[in-house]
Amino acid sequence: MNSQVYTGWVMVCALEDILPATGVCALVDHKQVAIFRLPDDSVYAVENFDPISFANVLYRGMIGDLKGKKVVASPVYKQHFCLETGQCLEKPEIRLQCFDVTVKDQQVWVHS
């Protein structure tokens, strides 16, 4: 994937590169970012590092809805992280970094 930078935003991939209801990982400003495409084509971006298992694996997690929140479940210990806030539902004191993400001309852009 070629990355382009434009006024603080990094183009990471085409929307079609992310299958619906899955995630991918991209390097944005030297940080691994997990980018998720939901079935309705909305996209979310959070840090890829799972602070509970200490592994860069969140892009491989399952996405879904839990208690009315859009979440990703860690593939390691199955904690659920809210895609909008980064908060862990099982351990509220733990929160992932969230990134602004947008789709423009069918390209996914993440704010660095």
C-alpha positions as CSV (number, residue, x, y, z in Angstrom):
1,M,0.0,0.0,0.0
2,N,1.3,3.5,-0.9
3,S,0.8,6.1,1.8
4,Q,0.2,9.8,1.0
5,V,0.2,12.5,3.6
6,Y,-2.1,15.6,3.1
7,T,-2.5,18.2,5.8
8,G,-2.2,15.8,8.8
9,W,-4.1,13.0,7.2
10,V,-2.6,9.7,5.9
11,M,-4.2,7.8,3.1
12,V,-3.9,4.1,4.2
13,C,-5.9,2.1,1.7
14,A,-8.9,1.9,-0.5
15,L,-12.2,1.2,1.2
16,E,-12.6,-1.9,-0.9
17,D,-9.3,-3.2,0.6
18,I,-11.1,-3.8,3.9
19,L,-13.8,-6.4,3.7
20,P,-17.1,-5.5,5.5
21,A,-17.1,-6.5,9.2
22,T,-13.3,-6.9,9.3
23,G,-10.2,-4.9,10.1
24,V,-6.7,-4.1,8.8
25,C,-3.6,-2.7,10.3
26,A,-1.7,0.3,9.0
27,L,1.4,2.2,10.1
28,V,0.4,5.8,10.7
29,D,3.1,8.2,12.0
30,H,5.2,5.2,13.4
31,K,2.2,3.8,15.2
32,Q,0.2,0.6,14.4
33,V,-3.5,1.5,13.9
34,A,-6.3,-1.0,13.6
35,I,-8.9,0.2,11.0
36,F,-12.3,-1.4,11.0
37,R,-15.0,-1.3,8.3
38,L,-18.5,-2.1,9.6
39,P,-21.2,-3.7,7.4
40,D,-22.7,-0.2,6.8
41,D,-19.3,1.0,5.4
42,S,-18.6,3.2,8.5
43,V,-15.0,3.1,9.5
44,Y,-13.3,3.4,12.9
45,A,-9.6,3.5,13.9
46,V,-8.0,2.6,17.2
47,E,-4.5,1.7,18.3
48,N,-3.7,-1.9,17.3
49,F,-1.9,-2.6,20.7
50,D,-4.0,-4.6,23.1
51,P,-3.0,-3.3,26.6
52,I,-4.2,-6.5,28.3
53,S,-2.4,-9.1,26.3
54,F,0.5,-6.7,25.4
55,A,0.3,-7.7,21.7
56,N,-0.4,-5.8,18.5
57,V,-3.5,-7.9,17.5
58,L,-6.6,-5.8,17.7
59,Y,-7.1,-5.6,13.9
60,R,-7.7,-9.3,14.0
61,G,-10.5,-9.0,16.5
62,M,-14.2,-9.6,15.9
63,I,-16.4,-6.5,15.6
64,G,-20.0,-6.3,16.7
65,D,-22.5,-4.6,19.0
66,L,-22.5,-5.1,22.8
67,K,-24.8,-3.2,25.1
68,G,-25.6,-0.8,22.2
69,K,-21.9,0.0,21.5
70,K,-19.9,-0.8,18.4
71,V,-17.0,-2.9,19.7
72,V,-14.0,-5.0,18.8
73,A,-13.3,-8.1,20.8
74,S,-9.6,-8.8,21.4
75,P,-8.6,-12.0,19.7
76,V,-6.5,-12.9,22.7
77,Y,-8.5,-12.6,26.0
78,K,-11.8,-11.4,24.4
79,Q,-12.1,-8.0,26.2
80,H,-14.4,-5.7,24.3
81,F,-13.2,-2.2,23.3
82,C,-15.7,0.5,22.2
83,L,-14.7,1.7,18.7
84,E,-16.0,5.2,19.3
85,T,-14.3,5.9,22.7
86,G,-11.6,3.1,23.0
87,Q,-12.9,2.2,26.5
88,C,-12.7,-1.4,27.6
89,L,-16.1,-2.5,28.6
90,E,-14.8,-5.1,31.1
91,K,-12.1,-2.9,32.6
92,P,-13.3,0.7,32.3
93,E,-10.0,2.1,33.5
94,I,-8.4,0.9,30.3
95,R,-8.8,2.9,27.1
96,L,-7.4,2.6,23.6
97,Q,-6.2,5.6,21.7
98,C,-8.8,6.5,19.0
99,F,-7.9,8.1,15.7
100,D,-10.1,10.3,13.4
101,V,-10.8,8.4,10.2
102,T,-12.7,9.3,7.1
103,V,-13.4,8.0,3.6
104,K,-12.9,10.4,0.7
105,D,-13.2,9.3,-2.9
106,Q,-13.4,5.6,-1.7
107,Q,-10.0,6.1,0.1
108,V,-9.5,5.6,3.8
109,W,-7.7,8.4,5.6
110,V,-6.5,8.4,9.2
111,H,-5.5,11.6,11.0
112,S,-1.9,11.4,12.2
